[in-house]
Amino acid sequence: MDEKTTKRNRFDWHLPFYAVVGALILFVPFMLFGIDIVEILYIFVAAPIVGIIFLVVAIRKTGVRRLAALSMVVVYWAVSWGLFQNSRELRATTRWFLKSKQYKAKVLAQPDSGDGALRHIEWDGWGFGGAGDTVVYLVFDPNDSLSTAARTDSPGKFSGIPCEVYRVRRLESHYYSVLFYTNTDWAHCN
């Protein structure tokens, strides 16, 4: 009897761990598909609903078990917020890790423009009606001339790209994601 009571009154570290795993499992599809409205639905609908369910479970517990269940709520919301805040970076890293071969093939299949423009394909994008569209390109840079821009994280106009860009991020040697300013794309510079 004493052993059962002791087990029941111990803090259960598994619950916060399950909250982290649950947040990751729920968020991964949102991150991979990368639709803005879906990410917003996750943070403003799915996370609160799951959090409320966790709160109800916590209220029904007593003592140390209630504390463990409440820690699960806090951990779930904190992980969800962190994932949401870093979703663009996580999305790019995950997509590159899972599908880099396909993306490389698509970029290299692009014909050489002959005017010095780097080979590129549309990599990502987001926006809402009235707010404008933002486009990210996957760029193949055979000379790695964009490496300095990626390292210094500085916006600017770079050789082989027709428009000024907000950010260059290195994915691996010769491959970069290039974030254009809103309402700017490869063919239409502001």
Contact map, one row per residue, 1 for C-alpha under 8 A:
1111100000000000000000000000000000000000000000000000000000000000000000000000000000000000000000000000000000000000000000000000000000000000000000000000000000000000000000000000000000000000000000
1111110000000000000000000000000000000000000000000000000000000000000000000000000000000000000000000000000000000000000000000000000000000000000000000000000000000000000000000000000000000000000000
1111111000000000000000000000000000000000000000000000000000000000000000000000000000000000000000000000000000000000000000000000000000000000000000000000000000000000000000000000000000000000000000
1111111100000000000000000000000000000000000000000000000000000000000000000000000000000000000000000000000000000000000000000000000000000000000000000000000000000000000000000000000000000000000000
1111111110000000000000000000000000000000000000000000000000000000000000000000000000000000000000000000000000000000000000000000000000000000000000000000000000000000000000000000000000000000000000
0111111111000000000000000000000000000000000000000000000000000000000000000000000000000000000000000000000000000000000000000000000000000000000000000000000000000000000000000000000000000000000000
0011111111000000000000000000000000000000000000000000000000000000000000000000000000000000000000000000000000000000000000000000000000000000000000000000000000000000000000000000000000000000000000
0001111111000000000000000000000000000000000000000000000000000000100000000000000000000000000000000000000000000000000000000000000000000000000000000000000000000000000000000000000000000000000000
0000111111100000000000000000000000000000000000000000000000000011100000000000000000000000000000000000000000000000000000000000000000000000000000000000000000000000000000000000000000000000000000
0000011111110000000000000000000000000000000000000000000000000001100000000000000000000000000000000000000000000000000000000000000000000000000000000000000000000000000000000000000000000000000000
0000000011111000000000000000000000000000000000000000000000000001101100000000000000000000000000000000000000000000000000000000000000000000000000000000000000000000000000000000000000000000000000
0000000001111110000000000000000000000000000000000000000000000000100100000000000000000000000000000000000000000000000000000000000000000000000000000000000000000000000000000000000000000000000000
0000000000111111100000000000000000000000000000000000000000000000000100000000000000000000000000000000000000000000000000000000000000000000000000000000000000000000000000000000000000000000000000
0000000000011111110000000000000000000000000000000000000000000000000000000000000000000000000000000000000000000000000000000000000000000000000000000000000000000000000000000000000000000000000000
0000000000011111111000000000000000000000000000000000000000000000000110110000000000000000000000000000000000000000000000000000000000000000000000000000000000000000000000000000000000000000000000
0000000000001111111100000000000000000000000000000000000000000000000110111011000000000000000000000000000000000000000000000000000000000000000000000000000000000000000000000000000000000000000000
0000000000001111111110000000000000000000000000000000000000000000000000010000000000000000000000000000000000000000000000000000000000000000000000000000000000000000000000000000000000000000000000
0000000000000111111111000000000000000000000000000000000000000000000000010000000000000000000000000000000000000000000000000000000000000000000000000000000000000000000000000000000000000000000000
0000000000000011111111100000000000000000000000000000000000000000000000011011000000000000000000000000000000000000000000000000000000000000000000000000000000000000000000000000000000000000000000
0000000000000001111111110000000000000000000000000000000000000000000000000011001000000000000000000000000000000000000000000000000000000000000000000000000000000000000000000000000000000000000000
0000000000000000111111111000000000000000000000000000000000000000000000000000000000000000000000000000000000000000000000000000000000000000000000000000000000000000000000000000000000000000000000
0000000000000000011111111100000000000000000000000000000000000000000000000001000000000000000000000000000000000000000000000000000000000000000000000000000000000000000000000000000000000000000000
0000000000000000001111111110000000000000000000000000000000000000000000000001001100000000000000000000000000000000000000000000000000000000000000000000000000000000000000000000000000000000000000
0000000000000000000111111111000000000000000000000000000000000000000000000000000100000000000000000000000000000000000000000000000000000000000000000000000000000000000000000000000000000000000000
0000000000000000000011111111100000000000000000000000000000000000000000000000000000000000000000000000000000000000000000000000000000000000000000000000000000000000000000000000000000000000000000
0000000000000000000001111111110000000000000000000000000000000000000000000000000000000000000000000000000000000000000000000000000000000000000000000000000000000000000000000000000000000000000000
0000000000000000000000111111111000000000010000000000000000000000000000000000000100100000000000000000000000000000000000000000000000000000000000000000000000000000000000000000000000000000000000
0000000000000000000000011111111100000000000000000000000000000000000000000000000000000000000000000000000000000000000000000000000000000000000000000000000000000000000000000000000000000000000000
0000000000000000000000001111111110000000000000000000000000000000000000000000000000000000000000000000000000000000000000000000000000000000000000000000000000000000000000000000000000000000000000
0000000000000000000000000111111111100110010000000000000000000000000000000000000000000000000000000000000000000000000000000000000000000000000000000000000000000000000000000000000000000000000000
0000000000000000000000000011111111000010000000000000000000000000000000000000000000000011011000000000000000000000000000000000000000000000000000000000000000000000000000000000000000000000000000
0000000000000000000000000001111111000000000000000000000000000000000000000000000000000000001001100000000000000000000000000000000000000000000000000000000000000000000000000000000000000000000000
0000000000000000000000000000111111100000000000000000000000000000000000000000000000000000000000000000000000000000000000000000000000000000000000000000000000000000000000000000000000000000000000
0000000000000000000000000000011111110110000000000000000000000000000000000000000000000000001000000000000000000000000000000000000000000000000000000000000000000000000000000000000000000000000000
0000000000000000000000000000010011111110000000000000000000000000000000000000000000000000000000000000000000000000000000000000010000000000000000000000000000000000000000000000000000000000000000
0000000000000000000000000000000001111111000000000000000000000000000000000000000000000000000000000000000000000000000000000000011000000000000000000000000000000000000000000000000000000000000000
0000000000000000000000000000000000111111100000000000000000000000000000000000000000000000000000000000000000000000000000000000000000000000000000000000000000000000000000000000000000000000000000
0000000000000000000000000000010001111111110000000000000000000000000000000000000000000000000000000000000000000000000000000000000000000000000000000000000000000000000000000000000000000000000000
0000000000000000000000000000011001111111111000000000000000000000000000000000000000010000000000000000000000000000000000000000000000000000000000000000000000000000000000000000000000000000000000
0000000000000000000000000000000000011111111110000000000000000000000000000000000000000000000000000000000000000000000000000000000000000000000000000000000000000000000000000000000000000000000000
0000000000000000000000000000000000001111111111000000000000000000000000000000000000000000000000000000000000000000000000000000000000000000000000000000000000000000000000000000000000000000000000
0000000000000000000000000010010000000111111111100000000000000000000000000000000000000000000000000000000000000000000000000000000000000000000000000000000000000000000000000000000000000000000000
0000000000000000000000000000000000000011111111110000000000000000000000000000000110010000000000000000000000000000000000000000000000000000000000000000000000000000000000000000000000000000000000
0000000000000000000000000000000000000001111111110000000000000000000000000000000000000000000000000000000000000000000000000000000000000000000000000000000000000000000000000000000000000000000000
0000000000000000000000000000000000000001111111111000000000000000000000000000000000000000000000000000000000000000000000000000000000000000000000000000000000000000000000000000000000000000000000
0000000000000000000000000000000000000000111111111100000000000000000000000000000000000000000000000000000000000000000000000000000000000000000000000000000000000000000000000000000000000000000000
0000000000000000000000000000000000000000011111111110000000000000000000000001100100000000000000000000000000000000000000000000000000000000000000000000000000000000000000000000000000000000000000
0000000000000000000000000000000000000000001111111111000000000000000000000000000000000000000000000000000000000000000000000000000000000000000000000000000000000000000000000000000000000000000000
0000000000000000000000000000000000000000000011111111100000000000000000000000000000000000000000000000000000000000000000000000000000000000000000000000000000000000000000000000000000000000000000
0000000000000000000000000000000000000000000001111111110000000000000000000000000000000000000000000000000000000000000000000000000000000000000000000000000000000000000000000000000000000000000000
0000000000000000000000000000000000000000000000111111111000000000000000001001100000000000000000000000000000000000000000000000000000000000000000000000000000000000000000000000000000000000000000
0000000000000000000000000000000000000000000000011111111100000000000000000000000000000000000000000000000000000000000000000000000000000000000000000000000000000000000000000000000000000000000000
0000000000000000000000000000000000000000000000001111111110000000000000000000000000000000000000000000000000000000000000000000000000000000000000000000000000000000000000000000000000000000000000
0000000000000000000000000000000000000000000000000111111111000000000011011000000000000000000000000000000000000000000000000000000000000000000000000000000000000000000000000000000000000000000000
0000000000000000000000000000000000000000000000000011111111100000000011001000000000000000000000000000000000000000000000000000000000000000000000000000000000000000000000000000000000000000000000
0000000000000000000000000000000000000000000000000001111111110000000000000000000000000000000000000000000000000000000000000000000000000000000000000000000000000000000000000000000000000000000000
0000000000000000000000000000000000000000000000000000111111111000000010000000000000000000000000000000000000000000000000000000000000000000000000000000000000000000000000000000000000000000000000
0000000000000000000000000000000000000000000000000000011111111000111111000000000000000000000000000000000000000000000000000000000000000000000000000000000000000000000000000000000000000000000000
0000000000000000000000000000000000000000000000000000001111111100010000000000000000000000000000000000000000000000000000000000000000000000000000000000000000000000000000000000000000000000000000
0000000000000000000000000000000000000000000000000000000111111100010000000000000000000000000000000000000000000000000000000000000000000000000000000000000000000000000000000000000000000000000000
0000000000000000000000000000000000000000000000000000000011111110110010000000000000000000000000000000000000000000000000000000000000000000000000000000000000000000000000000000000000000000000000
0000000000000000000000000000000000000000000000000000000000111111110000000000000000000000000000000000000000000000000000000000000000000000000000000000000000000000000000000000000000000000000000
0000000010000000000000000000000000000000000000000000000000001111111000000000000000000000000000000000000000000000000000000000000000000000000000000000000000000000000000000000000000000000000000
0000000011100000000000000000000000000000000000000000000000000111111100000000000000000000000000000000000000000000000000000000000000000000000000000000000000000000000000000000000000000000000000
0000000111110000000000000000000000000000000000000000000001001111111110000000000000000000000000000000000000000000000000000000000000000000000000000000000000000000000000000000000000000000000000
0000000000000000000000000000000000000000000000000000000001111111111111000000000000000000000000000000000000000000000000000000000000000000000000000000000000000000000000000000000000000000000000
0000000000100000000000000000000000000000000000000000000001000011111111100000000000000000000000000000000000000000000000000000000000000000000000000000000000000000000000000000000000000000000000
0000000000111011000000000000000000000000000000000000000001000001111111110000000000000000000000000000000000000000000000000000000000000000000000000000000000000000000000000000000000000000000000
0000000000000011000000000000000000000000000000000000011011001000111111111000000000000000000000000000000000000000000000000000000000000000000000000000000000000000000000000000000000000000000000
0000000000000000000000000000000000000000000000000000011001000000011111111100000000000000000000000000000000000000000000000000000000000000000000000000000000000000000000000000000000000000000000
0000000000000011000000000000000000000000000000000000000000000000001111111110000000000000000000000000000000000000000000000000000000000000000000000000000000000000000000000000000000000000000000
0000000000000011111000000000000000000000000000000000010000000000000111111111000000000000000000000000000000000000000000000000000000000000000000000000000000000000000000000000000000000000000000
0000000000000001001000000000000000000000000000000010011000000000000011111111100000000000000000000000000000000000000000000000000000000000000000000000000000000000000000000000000000000000000000
0000000000000000000000000000000000000000000000000000000000000000000001111111110000000000000000000000000000000000000000000000000000000000000000000000000000000000000000000000000000000000000000
0000000000000001001100000000000000000000000000000000000000000000000000111111111000000000000000000000000000000000000000000000000000000000000000000000000000000000000000000000000000000000000000
0000000000000001001101100000000000000000000000100010000000000000000000011111111100000000000000000000000000000000000000000000000000000000000000000000000000000000000000000000000000000000000000
0000000000000000000000000000000000000000000000100010000000000000000000001111111110000000000000000000000000000000000000000000000000000000000000000000000000000000000000000000000000000000000000
0000000000000000000000000000000000000000000000000000000000000000000000000111111111000000000000000000000000000000000000000000000000000000000000000000000000000000000000000000000000000000000000
0000000000000000000100100000000000000000000000000000000000000000000000000011111111100000000000000000000000000000000000000000000000000000000000000000000000000000000000000000000000000000000000
0000000000000000000000110010000000000000001000100000000000000000000000000001111111110000000000000000000000000000000000000000000000000000000000000000000000000000000000000000000000000000000000
0000000000000000000000000000000000000000001000000000000000000000000000000000111111111000000000000000000000000000000000000000000000000000000000000000000000000000000000000000000000000000000000
0000000000000000000000000000000000000000000000000000000000000000000000000000011111111100000000000000000000000000000000000000000000000000000000000000000000000000000000000000000000000000000000
0000000000000000000000000010000000000000000000000000000000000000000000000000001111111110010000000000000000000000000000000000000000000000000000000000000000000000000000000000000000000000000000
0000000000000000000000000000000000000010001000000000000000000000000000000000000111111110000000000000000000000000000000000000000000000000000000000000000000000000000000000000000000000000000000
0000000000000000000000000000000000000000000000000000000000000000000000000000000011111110000000000000000000000000000000000000000000000000000000000000000000000000000000000000000000000000000000
0000000000000000000000000000000000000000000000000000000000000000000000000000000001111111110000000000000000000000000000000000000000000000000000000000000000000000000000000000000000000000000000
0000000000000000000000000000001000000000000000000000000000000000000000000000000000111111111000000000000000000000000000000000000000000000000000000000000000000000000000000000000000000000000000
0000000000000000000000000000001000000000000000000000000000000000000000000000000000000111111100000000000000000000000000000000000000000000000000000000000000000000000000000000000000000000000000
0000000000000000000000000000000000000000000000000000000000000000000000000000000000000111111110000000000000000000000000000000000000000000000000000000000000000000000000000000000000000000000000
0000000000000000000000000000001000000000000000000000000000000000000000000000000000100111111111000000000000000000000000000000000000000000000000000000000000000000000000000000000000000000000000
0000000000000000000000000000001101000000000000000000000000000000000000000000000000000011111111100000000000000000000000000000000000000000000000000000000000000000000000000000000000000000000000
0000000000000000000000000000000000000000000000000000000000000000000000000000000000000001111111110000000000000000000000000000000000000000000000000000000000000000000000000000000000000000000000
0000000000000000000000000000000000000000000000000000000000000000000000000000000000000000111111111000000000000000000000000000000000000000000000000000000000000000000000000010000000000000000000
0000000000000000000000000000000100000000000000000000000000000000000000000000000000000000011111111100000000000000000000000000000000000000000000000000000000000000000000000000000000000000000000
0000000000000000000000000000000100000000000000000000000000000000000000000000000000000000001111111111000000000000000000000000000000000000000000000000000000000000000000000000000000000000000000
0000000000000000000000000000000000000000000000000000000000000000000000000000000000000000000111111111000000000000000000000000000000000000000000000000000000000000000000000010000000000000000000
0000000000000000000000000000000000000000000000000000000000000000000000000000000000000000000011111111000000000000000000000000000000000000000000000000000000000000000000000000000000000000000000
0000000000000000000000000000000000000000000000000000000000000000000000000000000000000000000001111111000000000000000000000000000000000000000000000000000000000000000000000000000000000000000000
0000000000000000000000000000000000000000000000000000000000000000000000000000000000000000000000111111111000000000000000000000000000000000000000000000000000000000000000000000000000000000000000
0000000000000000000000000000000000000000000000000000000000000000000000000000000000000000000000111111111100000000000000000000000000000000000000000000000000000000000000000000000000000000000000
0000000000000000000000000000000000000000000000000000000000000000000000000000000000000000000000000011111110000000000000000000000000000000000000000000000000000000000000000000000000000000000000
0000000000000000000000000000000000000000000000000000000000000000000000000000000000000000000000000011111111000000000000000000000000000000000000000000000000000000000000000000000000000000000000
0000000000000000000000000000000000000000000000000000000000000000000000000000000000000000000000000011111111100000000000000000000000000000000000000000000000000000000000000000000000000000000000
0000000000000000000000000000000000000000000000000000000000000000000000000000000000000000000000000001111111110000000000000000000000000000000000000000000000000000000000000000000000000000000000
0000000000000000000000000000000000000000000000000000000000000000000000000000000000000000000000000000111111111000000000000000000000000000000000000000000000000000000000000000000000000000000000
0000000000000000000000000000000000000000000000000000000000000000000000000000000000000000000000000000011111111100000000001000000000000000000000000000000000000000000000000000000000000000000000
0000000000000000000000000000000000000000000000000000000000000000000000000000000000000000000000000000001111111100000000111000000000000000011100000000000000000000000000000000000000000000000000
0000000000000000000000000000000000000000000000000000000000000000000000000000000000000000000000000000000111111110000000100000000000000000000100000000000000000000000000000000000000000000000000
0000000000000000000000000000000000000000000000000000000000000000000000000000000000000000000000000000000011111110000000000000000000000000000000000000000000000000000000000000000000000000000000
0000000000000000000000000000000000000000000000000000000000000000000000000000000000000000000000000000000001111111000000110000000000000000000000000000000000000000000000000000000000000000000000
0000000000000000000000000000000000000000000000000000000000000000000000000000000000000000000000000000000000011111100000100000000000000000000000000000000000000000000000000000000000000000000000
0000000000000000000000000000000000000000000000000000000000000000000000000000000000000000000000000000000000000111110011100000000000000000000000000000000000000000000000000000000000000000000000
0000000000000000000000000000000000000000000000000000000000000000000000000000000000000000000000000000000000000011111111100000000000000000000000000000000000000000000000000000000000000000000000
0000000000000000000000000000000000000000000000000000000000000000000000000000000000000000000000000000000000000001111110000000000000000000000000000000000000000000000000000000000000000000000000
0000000000000000000000000000000000000000000000000000000000000000000000000000000000000000000000000000000000000000111110000000000000000000000000000000000000000000000000000000000000000000000000
0000000000000000000000000000000000000000000000000000000000000000000000000000000000000000000000000000000000000000111111000000000000000000000000000000000000000001000000000000000000000000000000
0000000000000000000000000000000000000000000000000000000000000000000000000000000000000000000000000000000000000001111111100000000000000000000000000000000000000011110000000000000000000000000000
0000000000000000000000000000000000000000000000000000000000000000000000000000000000000000000000000000000000000001100111110000000000000000001110000000000000000001100000000000000000000000000000
0000000000000000000000000000000000000000000000000000000000000000000000000000000000000000000000000000000000110111100011111000000000000000001110000000000000000000000000000000000000000000000000
0000000000000000000000000000000000000000000000000000000000000000000000000000000000000000000000000000000000100100000001111100000000000000111100000000000000000000000000000000000000000000000000
0000000000000000000000000000000000000000000000000000000000000000000000000000000000000000000000000000000001100000000000111110000000000000111000000000000000000000000000000000000000000000000000
0000000000000000000000000000000000000000000000000000000000000000000000000000000000000000000000000000000000000000000000011111100000000011110000000000000000000000000000000000000000000000000000
0000000000000000000000000000000000000000000000000000000000000000000000000000000000000000000000000000000000000000000000001111100000000011110000000000000000000000000000000000000010000000000000
0000000000000000000000000000000000000000000000000000000000000000000000000000000000000000000000000000000000000000000000000111110000000011100000000000000000000000000000000000000000000000000000
0000000000000000000000000000000000000000000000000000000000000000000000000000000000000000000000000000000000000000000000000111111000001111000000000000000000000000000000000000000000000000000000
0000000000000000000000000000000000110000000000000000000000000000000000000000000000000000000000000000000000000000000000000001111100001110000000000000000000000000000000000000000000000000000000
0000000000000000000000000000000000010000000000000000000000000000000000000000000000000000000000000000000000000000000000000000111110111100000000000000000000000000000000000000000000000000000000
0000000000000000000000000000000000000000000000000000000000000000000000000000000000000000000000000000000000000000000000000000011111111000000000000000000000000000000000000000000000000000000000
0000000000000000000000000000000000000000000000000000000000000000000000000000000000000000000000000000000000000000000000000000001111110000000000000000000000000000000000000000000000000000000000
0000000000000000000000000000000000000000000000000000000000000000000000000000000000000000000000000000000000000000000000000000000111110000000000000000000000000000000000000000000000000000000000
0000000000000000000000000000000000000000000000000000000000000000000000000000000000000000000000000000000000000000000000000000001111111000000000000000000000000000000000000000000000000000000000
0000000000000000000000000000000000000000000000000000000000000000000000000000000000000000000000000000000000000000000000000000001111111100000000000000000000000000000000000000000000000110000000
0000000000000000000000000000000000000000000000000000000000000000000000000000000000000000000000000000000000000000000000000000111100111110000000000000000000000000000000000000000000000111000000
0000000000000000000000000000000000000000000000000000000000000000000000000000000000000000000000000000000000000000000000000000111000011111000000000000000000000000000000000000000000111111100000
0000000000000000000000000000000000000000000000000000000000000000000000000000000000000000000000000000000000000000000000000111110000001111100000000000000000000000000000000000000000111101100000
0000000000000000000000000000000000000000000000000000000000000000000000000000000000000000000000000000000000000000000000000111100000000111110000000000000000000000000000000000000011110000000000
0000000000000000000000000000000000000000000000000000000000000000000000000000000000000000000000000000000000000000000000011111000000000011111000000000000000000000000000000000000011110000000000
0000000000000000000000000000000000000000000000000000000000000000000000000000000000000000000000000000000000100000000000011110000000000001111100000000000000000000000000000000001111000000000000
0000000000000000000000000000000000000000000000000000000000000000000000000000000000000000000000000000000000100000000001111000000000000000111110000000000000000000000000000000001111000000000000
0000000000000000000000000000000000000000000000000000000000000000000000000000000000000000000000000000000000110000000001110000000000000000011111000000000000000000000000000000011100000000000000
0000000000000000000000000000000000000000000000000000000000000000000000000000000000000000000000000000000000000000000001100000000000000000001111111100000000000000000000000000011100000000000000
0000000000000000000000000000000000000000000000000000000000000000000000000000000000000000000000000000000000000000000000000000000000000000000111110000000000000000000000000000010000000000000000
0000000000000000000000000000000000000000000000000000000000000000000000000000000000000000000000000000000000000000000000000000000000000000000011111000000000000000000000000000010000000000000000
0000000000000000000000000000000000000000000000000000000000000000000000000000000000000000000000000000000000000000000000000000000000000000000011111110000000000000000000000000110000000000000000
0000000000000000000000000000000000000000000000000000000000000000000000000000000000000000000000000000000000000000000000000000000000000000000010111111000000000010000000000000000000000000000000
0000000000000000000000000000000000000000000000000000000000000000000000000000000000000000000000000000000000000000000000000000000000000000000010011111110000000100000000010000000100000000000000
0000000000000000000000000000000000000000000000000000000000000000000000000000000000000000000000000000000000000000000000000000000000000000000000011111111000000000000000000100000000000000000000
0000000000000000000000000000000000000000000000000000000000000000000000000000000000000000000000000000000000000000000000000000000000000000000000001111111100000000000000000000000000000000000000
0000000000000000000000000000000000000000000000000000000000000000000000000000000000000000000000000000000000000000000000000000000000000000000000000111111111100000000000111000000000000000000000
0000000000000000000000000000000000000000000000000000000000000000000000000000000000000000000000000000000000000000000000000000000000000000000000000111111111000000000000111100000000000000000000
0000000000000000000000000000000000000000000000000000000000000000000000000000000000000000000000000000000000000000000000000000000000000000000000000011111110000000000000001100000000000000000000
0000000000000000000000000000000000000000000000000000000000000000000000000000000000000000000000000000000000000000000000000000000000000000000000000001111111000000000000000000000000000000000000
0000000000000000000000000000000000000000000000000000000000000000000000000000000000000000000000000000000000000000000000000000000000000000000000000000111111100000000000111000000000000000000000
0000000000000000000000000000000000000000000000000000000000000000000000000000000000000000000000000000000000000000000000000000000000000000000000000000110111110000000001110000000000000000000000
0000000000000000000000000000000000000000000000000000000000000000000000000000000000000000000000000000000000000000000000000000000000000000000000000000100011111000000111110000000000000000000000
0000000000000000000000000000000000000000000000000000000000000000000000000000000000000000000000000000000000000000000000000000000000000000000000000000000001111100000111000000000000000000000000
0000000000000000000000000000000000000000000000000000000000000000000000000000000000000000000000000000000000000000000000000000000000000000000000000000000000111110111110000000000000000000000000
0000000000000000000000000000000000000000000000000000000000000000000000000000000000000000000000000000000000000000000000000000000000000000000000000100000000011111111100000000000000000000000000
0000000000000000000000000000000000000000000000000000000000000000000000000000000000000000000000000000000000000000000010000000000000000000000000001000000000001111110000000000000000000000000000
0000000000000000000000000000000000000000000000000000000000000000000000000000000000000000000000000000000000000000000111000000000000000000000000000000000000000111110000000000000000000000000000
0000000000000000000000000000000000000000000000000000000000000000000000000000000000000000000000000000000000000000000011000000000000000000000000000000000000001111111100000000000000000000010000
0000000000000000000000000000000000000000000000000000000000000000000000000000000000000000000000000000000000000000000010000000000000000000000000000000000000001111111100000000000000000000011010
0000000000000000000000000000000000000000000000000000000000000000000000000000000000000000000000000000000000000000000000000000000000000000000000000000000000001100111110000000000000010001110111
0000000000000000000000000000000000000000000000000000000000000000000000000000000000000000000000000000000000000000000000000000000000000000000000000000000000111100111111000000000000011000000010
0000000000000000000000000000000000000000000000000000000000000000000000000000000000000000000000000000000000000000000000000000000000000000000000000000000000111000001111110000000001111000000000
0000000000000000000000000000000000000000000000000000000000000000000000000000000000000000000000000000000000000000000000000000000000000000000000000000000001110000000111110000000001111000000000
0000000000000000000000000000000000000000000000000000000000000000000000000000000000000000000000000000000000000000000000000000000000000000000000000000110011100000000011111000000001110000000000
0000000000000000000000000000000000000000000000000000000000000000000000000000000000000000000000000000000000000000000000000000000000000000000000000100110011100000000011111100000111100000000000
0000000000000000000000000000000000000000000000000000000000000000000000000000000000000000000000000000000000000000000000000000000000000000000000000000111010000000000000111110000111000000000000
0000000000000000000000000000000000000000000000000000000000000000000000000000000000000000000000000000000000000000000000000000000000000000000000000010011000000000000000011111101110000000000000
0000000000000000000000000000000000000000000000000000000000000000000000000000000000000000000010010000000000000000000000000000000000000000000000000000000000000000000000001111101110000000000000
0000000000000000000000000000000000000000000000000000000000000000000000000000000000000000000000000000000000000000000000000000000000000000000000000000000000000000000000000111111100000000000000
0000000000000000000000000000000000000000000000000000000000000000000000000000000000000000000000000000000000000000000000000000000000000000000000010000000000000000000000000111111000000000000000
0000000000000000000000000000000000000000000000000000000000000000000000000000000000000000000000000000000000000000000000000000000000000000000111110000000000000000000000000001111100000000000000
0000000000000000000000000000000000000000000000000000000000000000000000000000000000000000000000000000000000000000000000000000000000000000011110000000000000000000000000000111111110000000000000
0000000000000000000000000000000000000000000000000000000000000000000000000000000000000000000000000000000000000000000000000000000000000000011110000100000000000000000000011111011111000000000000
0000000000000000000000000000000000000000000000000000000000000000000000000000000000000000000000000000000000000000000000000010000000000001111000000000000000000000000000011110001111100000000000
0000000000000000000000000000000000000000000000000000000000000000000000000000000000000000000000000000000000000000000000000000000000000001111000000000000000000000000011111000000111110000000000
0000000000000000000000000000000000000000000000000000000000000000000000000000000000000000000000000000000000000000000000000000000000000111100000000000000000000000000011110000000011111000000000
0000000000000000000000000000000000000000000000000000000000000000000000000000000000000000000000000000000000000000000000000000000000000111100000000000000000000000001111100000000001111101100000
0000000000000000000000000000000000000000000000000000000000000000000000000000000000000000000000000000000000000000000000000000000000000110000000000000000000000000000111000000000000111111100000
0000000000000000000000000000000000000000000000000000000000000000000000000000000000000000000000000000000000000000000000000000000000011110000000000000000000000000000000000000000000011111000000
0000000000000000000000000000000000000000000000000000000000000000000000000000000000000000000000000000000000000000000000000000000000011100000000000000000000000000000000000000000000001111100001
0000000000000000000000000000000000000000000000000000000000000000000000000000000000000000000000000000000000000000000000000000000000001110000000000000000000000000001000000000000000011111110111
0000000000000000000000000000000000000000000000000000000000000000000000000000000000000000000000000000000000000000000000000000000000000110000000000000000000000000001000000000000000011011111110
0000000000000000000000000000000000000000000000000000000000000000000000000000000000000000000000000000000000000000000000000000000000000000000000000000000000000000111000000000000000000001111110
0000000000000000000000000000000000000000000000000000000000000000000000000000000000000000000000000000000000000000000000000000000000000000000000000000000000000000010000000000000000000000111110
0000000000000000000000000000000000000000000000000000000000000000000000000000000000000000000000000000000000000000000000000000000000000000000000000000000000000000001000000000000000000001111111
0000000000000000000000000000000000000000000000000000000000000000000000000000000000000000000000000000000000000000000000000000000000000000000000000000000000000000011100000000000000000001111111
0000000000000000000000000000000000000000000000000000000000000000000000000000000000000000000000000000000000000000000000000000000000000000000000000000000000000000001000000000000000000011000111
